[in-house]
Amino acid sequence: MDSKEVVITTEQGRLDKVLRTAFPEFSRAQLTKWITDGHVLVNGQKKKPKYSVKAADRITLVEPKAEPLAARPQNLPIEIVYEDDDVIVVNKPQGMVVHPAAGHPDGTLVNALLYHTKLSSINGIIRPGIVHRIDKDTSGLLMVAKNDHAHEVLSAQLKAKKNLRQYYALVHGEFSEERGTIDAPLGRSPMDRKKQAVVAEGRPAVTHFEVVKRFVGYTLLRVTLETGRTHQIRAHMAYIKHPVAGDPLYGPKKTLPGQGQYLHAATLGLTQPTTGEDLRFSAPLPAGFKTMLAQLTPYAEKTNESGENMIN
């Protein structure tokens, strides 16, 4: 176990908040758990997260040794859109984590897929078969490799930008334009380690968007990814002041209720790794997404007809 220590020179409020500032490499949730579990001591004593830190308090953090993770098969319900000897395409529900990680050791899509089939070994025992990911609270289509050859081919397709990945995003605000492109590099936010942000030293990121339907205060967009950076759509939309509705990380506090961001991976195109056949799949908006759209007040303007089947 690694021991870290900090001495407070001025009074700085609640212990959990002080630790977040002192140790930005850890999330507040993780630090709070460590406080509760007794891995954080103030002047040698265990305290509660709400303890008010005083000047000259000596805070010691003993970081517990991480337990090794390994994905295990679990009989969980999943919606399989397509499957062959190389590839499996799944319509992931909102709220499901893609692979095991700290705080989510099981109950993930990988756990469910391992119960159903064998997956490639390229990403090891935690992320077998995972070629690309979508966030826990984003729903929609995901392609997974069943063997190492398929994994290598699919990864090469992604790198070469040969895959079609289109999303529907309900965002805050109204657009005067019909379509646009956001070309802005993304990297870890210097202000919040949990976020991605447009930064000069970031990796290239390109997002194309098209208005599908306008509502009072909101707009439904069809978004096409040219690159696939972490949180790309969420971060880019926040950057242009149109954050995804319901987004707990990038959105405003006053947003639409629900279980997370209104973002759905609706269309996925890929080339079959062995036969070279072009494959294309679509997944309709989840019921909760459609229900929210029905509750919004639409403008009396023409809806982009190519989006009507998905939202009606």
C-alpha positions as a Markdown table, in Angstrom:
| # | Residue | x | y | z |
|---|---|---|---|---|
| 1 | Met | 0.0 | 0.0 | 0.0 |
| 2 | Asp | 1.2 | 3.5 | -0.8 |
| 3 | Ser | 1.0 | 6.2 | 1.9 |
| 4 | Lys | 0.4 | 9.8 | 1.0 |
| 5 | Glu | 0.4 | 12.7 | 3.5 |
| 6 | Val | -0.6 | 16.3 | 3.4 |
| 7 | Val | -0.5 | 19.0 | 6.1 |
| 8 | Ile | -3.2 | 21.7 | 5.9 |
| 9 | Thr | -1.9 | 25.2 | 6.6 |
| 10 | Thr | -5.3 | 26.9 | 6.5 |
| 11 | Glu | -8.9 | 25.8 | 7.3 |
| 12 | Gln | -10.4 | 24.5 | 4.1 |
| 13 | Gly | -13.8 | 23.0 | 4.9 |
| 14 | Arg | -15.1 | 19.4 | 4.5 |
| 15 | Leu | -12.6 | 16.5 | 4.6 |
| 16 | Asp | -13.9 | 15.0 | 1.3 |
| 17 | Lys | -13.6 | 18.3 | -0.5 |
| 18 | Val | -10.1 | 19.0 | 0.9 |
| 19 | Leu | -8.9 | 15.6 | -0.2 |
| 20 | Arg | -10.2 | 16.1 | -3.7 |
| 21 | Thr | -8.0 | 19.2 | -4.0 |
| 22 | Ala | -5.0 | 17.6 | -2.3 |
| 23 | Phe | -5.2 | 14.4 | -4.4 |
| 24 | Pro | -6.7 | 15.3 | -7.8 |
| 25 | Glu | -5.6 | 12.0 | -9.2 |
| 26 | Phe | -8.5 | 10.3 | -7.4 |
| 27 | Ser | -12.2 | 10.8 | -7.8 |
| 28 | Arg | -14.2 | 12.3 | -5.0 |
| 29 | Ala | -16.4 | 9.2 | -4.8 |
| 30 | Gln | -13.3 | 7.0 | -4.4 |
| 31 | Leu | -11.9 | 9.3 | -1.8 |
| 32 | Thr | -15.2 | 9.4 | 0.1 |
| 33 | Lys | -15.2 | 5.6 | 0.2 |
| 34 | Trp | -11.7 | 5.5 | 1.5 |
| 35 | Ile | -12.6 | 7.9 | 4.3 |
| 36 | Thr | -15.5 | 5.7 | 5.3 |
| 37 | Asp | -13.4 | 2.6 | 5.1 |
| 38 | Gly | -10.7 | 4.0 | 7.3 |
| 39 | His | -8.0 | 4.5 | 4.7 |
| 40 | Val | -7.8 | 8.2 | 5.5 |
| 41 | Leu | -6.7 | 9.4 | 9.0 |
| 42 | Val | -6.7 | 13.0 | 10.4 |
| 43 | Asn | -4.0 | 13.4 | 13.0 |
| 44 | Gly | -4.0 | 9.6 | 13.3 |
| 45 | Gln | -7.7 | 9.2 | 13.8 |
| 46 | Lys | -10.6 | 8.1 | 11.5 |
| 47 | Lys | -13.0 | 10.9 | 10.6 |
| 48 | Lys | -16.2 | 11.2 | 8.6 |
| 49 | Pro | -16.3 | 12.8 | 5.1 |
| 50 | Lys | -18.0 | 15.9 | 6.5 |
| 51 | Tyr | -15.3 | 16.5 | 9.1 |
| 52 | Ser | -14.2 | 20.2 | 9.0 |
| 53 | Val | -10.5 | 20.3 | 8.3 |
| 54 | Lys | -8.5 | 22.8 | 10.5 |
| 55 | Ala | -5.2 | 24.5 | 10.0 |
| 56 | Ala | -2.3 | 22.2 | 10.8 |
| 57 | Asp | -4.3 | 19.1 | 10.5 |
| 58 | Arg | -2.2 | 16.2 | 9.3 |
| 59 | Ile | -4.1 | 14.1 | 6.8 |
| 60 | Thr | -2.7 | 10.6 | 5.9 |
| 61 | Leu | -4.1 | 8.7 | 2.9 |
| 62 | Val | -3.1 | 5.0 | 2.8 |
| 63 | Glu | -4.1 | 3.9 | -0.7 |
| 64 | Pro | -5.5 | 0.4 | -0.6 |
| 65 | Lys | -4.0 | -2.1 | -3.0 |
| 66 | Ala | -6.2 | -2.6 | -6.0 |
| 67 | Glu | -7.8 | -6.0 | -6.4 |
| 68 | Pro | -7.1 | -7.6 | -9.8 |
| 69 | Leu | -10.0 | -7.5 | -12.1 |
| 70 | Ala | -11.0 | -10.3 | -14.5 |
| 71 | Ala | -14.2 | -10.5 | -16.5 |
| 72 | Arg | -16.3 | -13.6 | -15.7 |
| 73 | Pro | -19.3 | -14.9 | -17.7 |
| 74 | Gln | -22.7 | -13.8 | -16.4 |
| 75 | Asn | -26.1 | -14.7 | -17.7 |
| 76 | Leu | -27.4 | -11.2 | -18.3 |
| 77 | Pro | -30.0 | -10.1 | -20.9 |
| 78 | Ile | -28.5 | -8.5 | -24.0 |
| 79 | Glu | -30.0 | -7.5 | -27.4 |
| 80 | Ile | -27.9 | -9.0 | -30.2 |
| 81 | Val | -28.5 | -7.3 | -33.5 |
| 82 | Tyr | -26.1 | -9.4 | -35.6 |
| 83 | Glu | -23.6 | -12.2 | -35.1 |
| 84 | Asp | -21.3 | -14.3 | -37.2 |
| 85 | Asp | -18.0 | -16.2 | -36.6 |
| 86 | Asp | -16.1 | -12.9 | -36.3 |
| 87 | Val | -18.3 | -10.1 | -35.1 |
| 88 | Ile | -21.2 | -9.6 | -32.7 |
| 89 | Val | -23.2 | -6.3 | -32.8 |
| 90 | Val | -25.1 | -5.4 | -29.7 |
| 91 | Asn | -27.7 | -2.8 | -28.9 |
| 92 | Lys | -26.4 | -1.7 | -25.4 |
| 93 | Pro | -29.1 | -0.4 | -23.0 |
| 94 | Gln | -28.6 | 2.9 | -21.2 |
| 95 | Gly | -27.0 | 2.2 | -17.7 |
| 96 | Met | -24.9 | -0.8 | -18.7 |
| 97 | Val | -21.1 | -0.5 | -18.4 |
| 98 | Val | -19.2 | -1.9 | -21.3 |
| 99 | His | -16.4 | -3.7 | -19.4 |
| 100 | Pro | -15.3 | -4.3 | -15.8 |
| 101 | Ala | -13.5 | -1.4 | -14.1 |
| 102 | Ala | -13.0 | 0.0 | -10.6 |
| 103 | Gly | -16.5 | 0.3 | -9.1 |
| 104 | His | -18.0 | -2.0 | -11.7 |
| 105 | Pro | -16.4 | -5.4 | -11.3 |
| 106 | Asp | -19.3 | -7.3 | -13.0 |
| 107 | Gly | -22.7 | -6.8 | -14.5 |
| 108 | Thr | -21.1 | -5.4 | -17.6 |
| 109 | Leu | -21.6 | -6.0 | -21.3 |
| 110 | Val | -18.4 | -8.0 | -21.4 |
| 111 | Asn | -19.7 | -10.3 | -18.6 |
| 112 | Ala | -22.9 | -10.9 | -20.6 |
| 113 | Leu | -21.0 | -11.6 | -23.9 |
| 114 | Leu | -18.6 | -14.0 | -22.3 |
| 115 | Tyr | -21.6 | -16.1 | -21.2 |
| 116 | His | -22.9 | -16.1 | -24.7 |
| 117 | Thr | -19.7 | -16.6 | -26.8 |
| 118 | Lys | -15.9 | -16.5 | -26.9 |
| 119 | Leu | -14.3 | -13.1 | -27.5 |
| 120 | Ser | -10.9 | -12.0 | -28.8 |
| 121 | Ser | -8.0 | -12.0 | -26.3 |
| 122 | Ile | -6.3 | -8.8 | -27.6 |
| 123 | Asn | -7.5 | -6.6 | -24.8 |
| 124 | Gly | -6.7 | -9.1 | -22.0 |
| 125 | Ile | -9.0 | -10.5 | -19.3 |
| 126 | Ile | -10.8 | -7.2 | -18.5 |
| 127 | Arg | -11.8 | -5.9 | -22.0 |
| 128 | Pro | -11.8 | -9.0 | -24.2 |
| 129 | Gly | -13.3 | -8.3 | -27.7 |
| 130 | Ile | -13.9 | -4.6 | -27.1 |
| 131 | Val | -12.9 | -2.6 | -30.2 |
| 132 | His | -14.6 | 0.6 | -29.3 |
| 133 | Arg | -16.8 | 1.8 | -26.4 |
| 134 | Ile | -19.8 | 3.9 | -25.6 |
| 135 | Asp | -20.4 | 5.5 | -22.2 |
| 136 | Lys | -22.4 | 3.8 | -19.5 |
| 137 | Asp | -25.4 | 6.1 | -19.9 |
| 138 | Thr | -25.3 | 6.2 | -23.7 |
| 139 | Ser | -27.4 | 3.6 | -25.4 |
| 140 | Gly | -27.0 | 2.0 | -28.8 |
| 141 | Leu | -24.9 | -0.1 | -31.2 |
| 142 | Leu | -21.5 | -1.5 | -30.4 |
| 143 | Met | -19.4 | -4.0 | -32.4 |
| 144 | Val | -17.3 | -6.6 | -30.6 |
| 145 | Ala | -14.7 | -9.0 | -32.0 |
| 146 | Lys | -15.0 | -12.7 | -31.4 |
| 147 | Asn | -11.4 | -13.6 | -32.4 |
| 148 | Asp | -8.0 | -11.8 | -32.6 |
| 149 | His | -8.1 | -11.6 | -36.4 |
| 150 | Ala | -11.4 | -9.8 | -36.4 |
| 151 | His | -10.2 | -7.6 | -33.6 |
| 152 | Glu | -7.2 | -6.5 | -35.6 |
| 153 | Val | -9.2 | -5.8 | -38.8 |
| 154 | Leu | -12.0 | -3.9 | -37.0 |
| 155 | Ser | -9.4 | -1.8 | -35.1 |
| 156 | Ala | -7.7 | -1.0 | -38.4 |
| 157 | Gln | -11.0 | 0.1 | -39.9 |
| 158 | Leu | -11.6 | 2.5 | -37.0 |
| 159 | Lys | -8.1 | 3.9 | -37.3 |
| 160 | Ala | -8.6 | 4.5 | -41.0 |
| 161 | Lys | -12.0 | 6.1 | -40.3 |
| 162 | Lys | -13.8 | 3.5 | -42.5 |
| 163 | Asn | -16.6 | 2.8 | -40.0 |
| 164 | Leu | -20.0 | 4.6 | -40.0 |
| 165 | Arg | -21.0 | 5.7 | -36.5 |
| 166 | Gln | -24.0 | 7.9 | -36.3 |
| 167 | Tyr | -25.8 | 9.0 | -33.1 |
| 168 | Tyr | -28.9 | 10.9 | -32.2 |
| 169 | Ala | -28.3 | 13.6 | -29.6 |
| 170 | Leu | -30.9 | 15.8 | -27.9 |
| 171 | Val | -29.0 | 19.0 | -27.0 |
| 172 | His | -29.8 | 22.2 | -25.2 |
| 173 | Gly | -30.5 | 25.3 | -27.3 |
| 174 | Glu | -31.6 | 26.1 | -30.8 |
| 175 | Phe | -29.7 | 26.1 | -34.0 |
| 176 | Ser | -30.0 | 28.6 | -36.9 |
| 177 | Glu | -27.9 | 26.4 | -39.2 |
| 178 | Glu | -29.0 | 23.0 | -40.6 |
| 179 | Arg | -25.6 | 21.3 | -40.3 |
| 180 | Gly | -22.1 | 21.9 | -39.2 |
| 181 | Thr | -18.7 | 20.4 | -38.2 |
| 182 | Ile | -16.7 | 20.7 | -35.0 |
| 183 | Asp | -13.0 | 20.2 | -35.6 |
| 184 | Ala | -11.3 | 20.8 | -32.2 |
| 185 | Pro | -8.7 | 18.7 | -30.4 |
| 186 | Leu | -9.7 | 16.9 | -27.2 |
| 187 | Gly | -7.7 | 15.9 | -24.1 |
| 188 | Arg | -8.2 | 15.6 | -20.4 |
| 189 | Ser | -9.6 | 18.8 | -18.9 |
| 190 | Pro | -7.1 | 20.7 | -16.8 |
| 191 | Met | -9.9 | 21.8 | -14.5 |
| 192 | Asp | -11.7 | 18.4 | -14.0 |
| 193 | Arg | -9.9 | 15.1 | -14.5 |
| 194 | Lys | -13.2 | 13.3 | -15.2 |
| 195 | Lys | -13.9 | 15.5 | -18.2 |
| 196 | Gln | -12.5 | 15.9 | -21.7 |
| 197 | Ala | -12.0 | 19.4 | -23.0 |
| 198 | Val | -10.8 | 21.2 | -26.1 |
| 199 | Val | -7.1 | 21.8 | -25.4 |
| 200 | Ala | -4.3 | 22.8 | -27.7 |
| 201 | Glu | -2.3 | 19.7 | -27.0 |
| 202 | Gly | -5.3 | 17.3 | -27.4 |
| 203 | Arg | -5.8 | 14.6 | -30.0 |
| 204 | Pro | -7.6 | 15.5 | -33.3 |
| 205 | Ala | -11.3 | 15.2 | -33.0 |
| 206 | Val | -13.9 | 15.8 | -35.6 |
| 207 | Thr | -17.7 | 15.7 | -35.2 |
| 208 | His | -20.3 | 16.4 | -37.9 |
| 209 | Phe | -23.9 | 17.3 | -37.0 |
| 210 | Glu | -27.2 | 17.8 | -38.8 |
| 211 | Val | -30.5 | 19.1 | -37.4 |
| 212 | Val | -33.2 | 16.5 | -37.4 |
| 213 | Lys | -36.0 | 18.3 | -35.4 |
| 214 | Arg | -36.2 | 21.6 | -33.5 |
| 215 | Phe | -38.0 | 22.0 | -30.2 |
| 216 | Val | -38.5 | 25.0 | -27.9 |
| 217 | Gly | -35.2 | 25.2 | -26.0 |
| 218 | Tyr | -33.8 | 21.9 | -27.5 |
| 219 | Thr | -32.6 | 20.4 | -30.8 |
| 220 | Leu | -32.5 | 16.8 | -31.9 |
| 221 | Leu | -29.3 | 16.2 | -33.9 |
| 222 | Arg | -27.9 | 13.4 | -36.0 |
| 223 | Val | -24.2 | 13.3 | -35.2 |
| 224 | Thr | -21.6 | 11.5 | -37.2 |
| 225 | Leu | -18.2 | 10.7 | -35.7 |
| 226 | Glu | -15.1 | 11.1 | -37.9 |
| 227 | Thr | -12.9 | 10.3 | -34.9 |
| 228 | Gly | -13.7 | 8.4 | -31.7 |
| 229 | Arg | -12.2 | 10.2 | -28.7 |
| 230 | Thr | -13.4 | 9.6 | -25.2 |
| 231 | His | -16.7 | 11.6 | -24.5 |
| 232 | Gln | -16.2 | 13.2 | -28.0 |
| 233 | Ile | -19.9 | 14.1 | -28.7 |
| 234 | Arg | -20.5 | 15.2 | -25.1 |
| 235 | Ala | -17.4 | 17.3 | -24.9 |
| 236 | His | -17.8 | 18.9 | -28.4 |
| 237 | Met | -21.4 | 19.8 | -27.8 |
| 238 | Ala | -20.5 | 21.4 | -24.5 |
| 239 | Tyr | -17.7 | 23.3 | -26.3 |
| 240 | Ile | -20.2 | 24.9 | -28.7 |
| 241 | Lys | -22.6 | 25.7 | -25.8 |
| 242 | His | -25.1 | 23.1 | -26.8 |
| 243 | Pro | -24.5 | 20.3 | -24.1 |
| 244 | Val | -26.4 | 17.0 | -24.5 |
| 245 | Ala | -29.6 | 17.1 | -22.5 |
| 246 | Gly | -29.5 | 15.1 | -19.3 |
| 247 | Asp | -25.7 | 14.9 | -19.3 |
| 248 | Pro | -24.7 | 14.9 | -15.6 |
| 249 | Leu | -21.0 | 15.7 | -16.4 |
| 250 | Tyr | -21.0 | 18.2 | -19.2 |
| 251 | Gly | -24.6 | 19.6 | -19.0 |
| 252 | Pro | -26.1 | 22.3 | -16.9 |
| 253 | Lys | -27.7 | 21.5 | -13.5 |
| 254 | Lys | -31.1 | 22.4 | -14.9 |
| 255 | Thr | -31.6 | 19.9 | -17.6 |
| 256 | Leu | -34.1 | 17.2 | -18.6 |
| 257 | Pro | -34.8 | 14.4 | -16.1 |
| 258 | Gly | -33.8 | 10.8 | -16.9 |
| 259 | Gln | -31.1 | 8.2 | -16.3 |
| 260 | Gly | -28.3 | 10.1 | -18.1 |
| 261 | Gln | -27.6 | 11.9 | -21.3 |
| 262 | Tyr | -30.0 | 11.7 | -24.2 |
| 263 | Leu | -27.5 | 10.2 | -26.6 |
| 264 | His | -28.0 | 7.1 | -28.7 |
| 265 | Ala | -25.7 | 5.2 | -31.1 |
| 266 | Ala | -28.3 | 4.6 | -33.8 |
| 267 | Thr | -26.3 | 3.5 | -36.9 |
| 268 | Leu | -23.2 | 1.4 | -37.2 |
| 269 | Gly | -21.4 | 0.5 | -40.5 |
| 270 | Leu | -18.5 | -1.9 | -40.8 |
| 271 | Thr | -16.7 | -4.2 | -43.2 |
| 272 | Gln | -16.9 | -7.9 | -42.3 |
| 273 | Pro | -13.3 | -8.9 | -41.4 |
| 274 | Thr | -13.2 | -12.2 | -43.4 |
| 275 | Thr | -15.6 | -11.7 | -46.3 |
| 276 | Gly | -15.1 | -8.0 | -46.9 |
| 277 | Glu | -18.9 | -7.5 | -47.0 |
| 278 | Asp | -20.2 | -4.1 | -46.1 |
| 279 | Leu | -22.6 | -4.4 | -43.2 |
| 280 | Arg | -24.9 | -1.7 | -41.8 |
| 281 | Phe | -27.1 | -1.8 | -38.7 |
| 282 | Ser | -29.6 | 0.5 | -37.0 |
| 283 | Ala | -31.2 | 0.6 | -33.6 |
| 284 | Pro | -34.3 | 2.7 | -32.9 |
| 285 | Leu | -34.4 | 5.2 | -30.1 |
| 286 | Pro | -35.0 | 3.7 | -26.6 |
| 287 | Ala | -38.5 | 4.2 | -25.2 |
| 288 | Gly | -37.4 | 6.7 | -22.6 |
| 289 | Phe | -35.8 | 8.9 | -25.3 |
| 290 | Lys | -38.9 | 8.8 | -27.5 |
| 291 | Thr | -41.1 | 9.6 | -24.5 |
| 292 | Met | -39.0 | 12.7 | -23.7 |
| 293 | Leu | -39.2 | 13.9 | -27.3 |
| 294 | Ala | -43.0 | 13.6 | -27.2 |
| 295 | Gln | -43.1 | 15.8 | -24.1 |
| 296 | Leu | -41.1 | 18.7 | -25.8 |
| 297 | Thr | -42.8 | 21.5 | -27.7 |
| 298 | Pro | -41.8 | 21.3 | -31.4 |
| 299 | Tyr | -41.4 | 24.2 | -33.7 |
| 300 | Ala | -43.8 | 24.2 | -36.6 |
| 301 | Glu | -41.0 | 23.6 | -39.0 |
| 302 | Lys | -40.2 | 20.7 | -41.3 |
| 303 | Thr | -38.5 | 17.8 | -39.7 |
| 304 | Asn | -35.6 | 16.2 | -41.6 |
| 305 | Glu | -37.5 | 13.3 | -43.2 |
| 306 | Ser | -34.6 | 10.8 | -42.9 |
| 307 | Gly | -34.9 | 11.0 | -39.1 |
| 308 | Glu | -38.7 | 10.6 | -38.8 |
| 309 | Asn | -38.6 | 6.7 | -38.6 |
| 310 | Met | -36.3 | 6.8 | -35.7 |
| 311 | Ile | -38.1 | 9.4 | -33.6 |
| 312 | Asn | -41.8 | 8.5 | -34.3 |
